[in-house]
Each structure stands twice: as C-alpha cells, then as structure tokens.
Amino acid sequence: MISEGDVLKARNLWFSVWLHPRRQMQDVLQYGLHKKAALLISLLFGLLTTLSYSHIQAFILLGELSAASILVILVIGSLMGPLLYYVFGLLLGKVGSWYGGNGNVEATRKALVYGFFMPGILLGLVSILLFGIAYVQAYFLHSNVVYIIYQIGVFVHNVASIWLIGIFLVAFAEAQKIKLWRSMLILIAFLGCMAILFIVIDQITRLFI
C-alpha cells in the first residue's frame, strides 16, 4: 500500500504545488496526514514568517535588537505556525461546512500544510535571501547591479506572494469539496486571521525595542 511518505518522495511537492495546486491537493488528500511532519513544517513556517516580517528585518538591519530579544521573538513566532495549523485549521474546517463544504478538519489542515505552509516556507527563504542581499548592499557593496537584482527579486517575491493566496484558495476548495468562490469567502476570514498573526508578531517585536 502506498503511503503519504512515498508520495512526498516521488514528487517534489515543494515546487510542483506552485504549478499544479489542484492536482497535487487531489493526490495528497488520498492519504492520511503525517502529523509529526506537519508540526515541523508549521514550526518552520512560523519561524521563517517571523524572520520575513519587514519590521523585524529593519530592526535587525539597524542593530536595534539584542541577540536575546531576537531569540525570544523567533521562538514565539515559530509557535504561530502550529497555532495556525491546530486552531485556524479547526476553525476553517468547521466554517467550511457553513458554506456547503464537508467540514473535514484534517483535509483543511492538509490544505494549510501543502497549500500554504510549504510554499510559504520557500517564500520565507527567498525573503531572507533578499534581506541578506539588502544588508550586504547597504553596508559593503553599494553596487547598482546588486540593487537592480534586489529590486527584481522583490518584484518576483511579491508576485509569488499573491499567487500563494491563489494556491491556498484552490487547496482549500479541494479539501472542502466546494467551488472556488465559496473558498474565496472563507479565505477572506483566513486572511483576517493572518492579519491578527502579523499584529501579534508586531506587538511582540515592539516589546523588545
């Protein structure tokens, strides 16, 4: 019997979900959720999302945060991933049933893992890379070529961030077996939850300034 792990090894879902989100979600929904892997992915997502937050990057760039403060912020920020996975996954799954969905919480959590956390982790890595380029450019290089590369990278990152919303829209629709427009209504509520997450991270950051 084919397991979810075999599917993950056979296909690079980290990249294929960007091109074929519906097909990938249809495949992974056939198997049970690997809870330990999902927890690790959610922690990594929370960590990289925190590191990608512009205010935190600015404070690090300006040297306004101590190493201890950065560590505390990253630990707390990492826990926001599991919070999304467990709490928001439960809420979105239940809310989905109000819009004609199946109310399947596990499938909704799968949509979060494969349709939001995994592509979001790649975006987080790109954001950190861009931050590194900006840091080197500001303090060492002062190169016009590097600046142009940085601006192109920022543009691509912003476009990919918008598409990430589309990926999750499709993933959630597949998880709940609903139309895309219904998924969009629920996504609006999800984005509200994400806004709350960023506000929490922002307030935590300000405590250490």
Residue pairs with C-beta under 8 A, 6 or more apart in sequence:
2 31
3 31
4 28
4 31
4 32
4 33
4 34
5 34
7 13
7 27
7 28
7 31
11 24
11 27
13 24
13 28
13 114
13 118
14 118
14 119
14 121
14 122
15 122
16 24
17 24
17 25
17 114
17 115
17 118
17 119
17 167
17 171
18 119
18 160
18 163
18 167
21 115
21 166
21 167
21 170
21 171
22 170
22 174
24 114
25 110
25 111
25 114
25 115
25 170
25 171
25 174
25 175
26 174
28 110
28 114
29 107
29 110
29 174
29 175
32 106
33 106
33 109
33 110
33 113
38 85
38 109
38 113
39 82
39 85
41 81
41 113
41 117
41 118
41 121
42 81
42 82
42 84
42 85
42 112
42 113
42 117
43 78
43 79
43 81
43 82
44 78
44 81
44 117
44 121
45 81
45 84
45 116
45 117
45 120
45 121
45 124
46 77
46 78
46 79
46 80
46 81
46 82
46 83
46 84
47 74
47 77
47 78
47 81
47 124
48 120
48 121
48 124
48 125
48 127
48 128
49 77
49 80
49 81
49 120
49 124
49 197
49 201
50 56
50 73
50 74
50 76
50 77
50 78
50 80
50 201
51 57
51 74
51 77
51 124
51 127
51 128
51 131
52 123
52 124
52 127
52 128
52 131
53 77
53 198
53 201
53 202
53 205
55 202
55 205
56 65
56 73
56 201
56 205
57 131
59 65
59 205
59 209
60 70
61 131
61 134
61 135
61 138
64 209
65 73
65 205
65 208
65 209
66 208
69 208
72 208
73 201
73 204
73 205
73 208
76 204
77 201
77 204
80 197
80 200
80 201
81 117
83 197
84 112
84 117
84 193
84 197
85 109
85 112
85 113
85 117
86 109
88 112
88 190
88 193
89 105
89 108
89 109
89 112
90 105
90 108
91 193
92 108
92 112
92 172
92 186
92 189
92 190
93 103
93 104
93 105
93 106
93 107
93 108
93 109
93 176
94 103
94 105
95 186
95 189
96 102
96 103
96 104
96 108
96 172
96 175
96 176
96 178
96 186
97 103
97 176
99 176
99 178
99 182
99 185
99 186
100 178
100 182
101 176
101 177
101 178
101 182
101 186
102 176
102 177
103 176
104 175
104 176
107 175
107 176
108 172
108 175
108 176
110 171
110 175
111 168
111 171
111 172
111 174
111 175
112 168
114 171
115 167
115 168
115 170
115 171
115 172
116 164
116 167
116 168
116 171
119 164
119 167
120 164
123 157
123 160
123 161
123 164
126 153
126 156
126 157
126 160
127 157
129 153
130 150
130 153
130 154
130 157
133 146
133 149
133 150
133 153
134 150
136 146
137 143
137 146
137 147
137 150
165 187
165 191
168 187
168 190
169 180
169 183
169 184
169 187
170 180
170 183
172 183
172 186
172 187
172 190
173 179
173 180
173 182
173 183
176 182
176 183
176 186
